[in-house]
């Protein structure tokens, strides 16, 4: 295992690790808007702010972030969630909680650049990779294409009061959102096709504004007061261990 800032966590102990497992997991990709335009100090601050916001949002949504396999990506992370993750809490509750915790970060920002993020949620096939390079399979490719899609970037550009923009894969839309459980509304999502480097992926962009007062499900609720956690050196989980 490694600690945040210690590099990309590995699944195996060495390059001789034989990759034969193929598992179906929920994945979450998170990217910070305008990360490359920040100074080095501002980039480091954005990473700390994002970690605090995500940790608190996961806790409030009933998700055990301590068990997430997390691959740092500089301007965000790619996370593979453990078996048994509650997809309804992840899709319905987590984005709303994240909007609330990011809003709290921005209120306490002391004039630093505002934190705004794009997030993608997918469920698909993933396997441990070699040499510490992280997950392999179709799922990491699909979610990376979705979170980087131009239509998601446009959501943030076109809505100045938006702190997060959400896109989900077709699998998540069909199997979770179409259930209408937890107050999910399929009609609030817009179908789009993302084409990058010859690879196409179908995604569904959440069209309503996700703010601290607006649940991802479309219901309006006032969140509880947010007490952000301090940064600590939590160990990253080795996925597949």
C-alpha positions in Angstrom: 0.0 0.0 0.0 1.0 3.6 -0.5 0.0 6.9 1.0 -1.4 9.9 -0.8 1.4 11.7 -2.6 3.5 8.5 -2.6 2.9 7.6 -6.2 0.4 5.3 -8.0 -0.6 2.4 -5.7 0.2 -1.1 -7.1 -2.0 -4.2 -7.0 0.9 -6.7 -7.0 4.3 -6.8 -5.3 6.2 -7.0 -8.6 6.0 -7.2 -12.3 5.7 -11.0 -12.1 2.2 -10.6 -10.8 -0.1 -12.6 -13.0 -3.2 -10.7 -14.0 -6.1 -13.1 -14.5 -8.9 -11.6 -12.5 -11.7 -9.7 -14.2 -14.1 -8.0 -11.8 -17.1 -5.8 -12.2 -16.9 -2.7 -10.1 -18.2 0.8 -9.8 -15.6 3.4 -10.8 -15.5 7.2 -10.1 -13.3 9.6 -12.0 -12.9 13.1 -10.7 -11.1 16.0 -12.5 -10.5 19.6 -11.3 -11.4 22.3 -13.7 -8.6 24.6 -14.9 -5.9 22.7 -12.9 -3.1 23.4 -15.3 -3.8 27.1 -15.1 -3.1 27.2 -11.4 0.3 27.9 -9.9 2.2 25.0 -8.2 1.0 26.2 -4.8 -2.6 26.5 -6.0 -2.4 23.0 -7.6 -1.3 21.5 -4.3 -4.0 23.4 -2.4 -6.6 22.2 -5.0 -5.5 18.6 -4.4 -5.8 19.0 -0.6 -9.2 20.7 -1.0 -10.5 18.0 -3.3 -9.4 15.2 -0.9 -11.2 16.9 2.0 -14.4 17.4 0.0 -14.4 13.9 -1.4 -13.7 12.2 1.9 -16.5 14.1 3.6 -19.0 13.5 0.8 -18.3 9.8 0.7 -18.7 9.6 4.5 -22.0 11.4 4.4 -23.2 9.2 1.5 -22.4 6.0 3.5 -19.5 5.0 1.2 -16.3 3.6 2.8 -13.6 5.6 1.1 -11.0 3.8 3.2 -11.7 0.8 0.9 -11.5 2.6 -2.4 -8.5 1.8 -4.7 -7.4 5.3 -5.7 -5.1 6.2 -8.6 -3.9 9.8 -8.3 -4.0 11.7 -11.6 -2.6 15.1 -10.6 -5.8 17.0 -11.3 -8.0 14.4 -9.7 -8.2 10.6 -9.3 -9.6 7.4 -10.7 -11.2 5.3 -8.0 -12.3 1.7 -8.1 -14.9 1.0 -5.4 -15.1 -2.2 -3.5 -17.4 -5.1 -4.1 -20.8 -4.5 -2.5 -20.8 -0.8 -3.1 -24.4 0.6 -2.9 -24.9 2.0 -6.4 -28.0 4.0 -5.4 -26.1 5.9 -2.7 -23.2 6.4 -5.1 -25.3 7.8 -7.9 -28.1 9.6 -6.0 -26.5 10.8 -2.8 -22.7 11.1 -3.4 -22.9 13.9 -6.1 -25.2 16.0 -3.9 -23.0 15.6 -0.9 -19.9 16.4 -3.0 -21.5 19.6 -4.2 -22.2 20.6 -0.6 -18.7 19.8 0.6 -17.1 21.6 -2.3 -19.3 24.6 -1.6 -18.0 24.6 1.9 -14.4 24.5 0.7 -15.0 27.4 -1.6 -16.7 29.5 1.2 -13.5 29.0 3.2 -11.2 29.5 0.3 -9.6 32.8 1.4 -9.5 34.1 -2.2 -7.8 31.1 -3.7 -9.2 29.8 -7.1 -12.6 28.3 -6.8 -12.7 24.5 -6.8 -15.0 23.1 -9.5 -14.9 19.5 -10.7 -16.1 17.1 -13.3 -17.1 13.6 -12.1 -18.0 10.4 -14.0 -19.5 7.2 -12.6 -19.4 3.9 -14.4 -19.8 0.2 -13.7 -17.8 -2.3 -15.7 -15.0 -4.7 -16.2 -11.7 -4.0 -14.5 -8.6 -6.0 -13.7 -5.4 -5.4 -11.6 -2.6 -4.0 -13.8 1.1 -4.7 -13.7 4.1 -2.7 -12.4 1.8 -0.4 -10.4 0.3 1.2 -13.4 -3.2 0.8 -12.1 -6.4 -0.8 -13.4 -6.8 -2.3 -16.9 -9.8 -3.3 -18.9 -12.6 -1.5 -20.7 -14.0 0.3 -17.6 -11.0 2.6 -16.9 -11.0 3.6 -20.6 -14.7 4.3 -20.7 -14.7 6.4 -17.5 -11.7 8.4 -18.6 -13.4 9.3 -21.9 -16.5 10.3 -20.1 -15.0 12.6 -17.5 -12.9 14.3 -20.1 -15.8 14.8 -22.5 -16.3 18.3 -24.0 -20.0 18.3 -23.1 -19.1 17.9 -19.4 -16.6 20.7 -19.6 -19.4 22.9 -21.2 -21.6 22.3 -18.2 -19.2 24.1 -16.0 -18.5 26.9 -18.6 -22.1 27.6 -19.2 -23.3 27.5 -15.6 -21.2 29.7 -13.4 -23.0 28.7 -10.2 -22.2 25.0 -10.8 -19.5 23.4 -8.7 -19.7 20.0 -10.1 -20.8 18.5 -13.5 -21.9 14.9 -13.6 -21.9 12.3 -16.3 -22.7 8.6 -16.0 -22.2 5.7 -18.3 -25.0 3.9 -20.2 -24.6 1.0 -17.8 -25.2 3.2 -14.7 -28.1 4.9 -16.5 -29.8 1.7 -17.5 -29.2 -0.3 -14.3 -29.3 2.4 -11.6 -31.0 5.6 -12.8 -33.8 3.8 -14.7 -34.8 2.1 -11.4 -36.2 5.5 -10.2 -35.2 4.4 -6.7 -33.9 7.0 -4.3 -35.9 9.6 -6.2 -33.7 9.3 -9.4 -35.3 10.8 -12.5 -34.0 9.4 -15.9 -35.5 12.4 -17.7 -33.0 14.7 -15.9 -30.2 13.1 -17.9 -29.3 13.8 -21.5 -27.8 11.1 -23.7 -24.6 11.9 -25.5 -22.0 10.0 -27.5 -18.3 10.7 -26.6 -15.8 10.0 -29.3 -12.1 10.2 -28.4 -9.1 8.7 -30.2 -11.4 6.4 -32.3 -13.2 5.1 -29.2 -16.9 5.9 -28.7 -18.7 5.8 -25.4 -22.4 6.5 -24.5 -22.9 8.7 -21.5 -25.7 10.6 -19.8 -25.1 14.1 -18.5 -27.1 15.4 -15.6 -28.9 18.5 -16.9 -30.1 20.1 -13.6 -27.9 22.2 -11.5 -26.3 20.2 -8.7 -25.7 22.6 -5.8 -25.6 22.2 -2.1 -29.3 22.9 -2.0 -30.3 20.6 -4.9 -29.9 16.9 -4.7 -28.7 14.9 -7.7 -32.1 13.2 -7.7 -33.8 16.6 -8.4 -35.3 16.9 -4.9 -34.6 20.0 -2.9 -33.1 19.5 0.5 -31.1 21.7 2.8 -27.9 19.9 3.8 -26.7 19.6 7.3 -23.8 21.8 8.3 -20.6 20.5 6.9 -17.5 20.1 9.1 -14.6 19.3 6.8 -12.1 16.8 7.9 -8.4 17.6 8.2 -6.0 16.0 5.7 -4.4 12.8 7.0 -2.1 10.2 5.4 -4.8 7.5 4.9 -3.4 4.4 3.3 -4.7 3.7 -0.2 -6.3 0.3 -0.7 -4.7 -2.3 -3.0 -7.6 -3.3 -5.2 -8.0 -7.0 -5.6 -6.2 -7.8 -2.3 
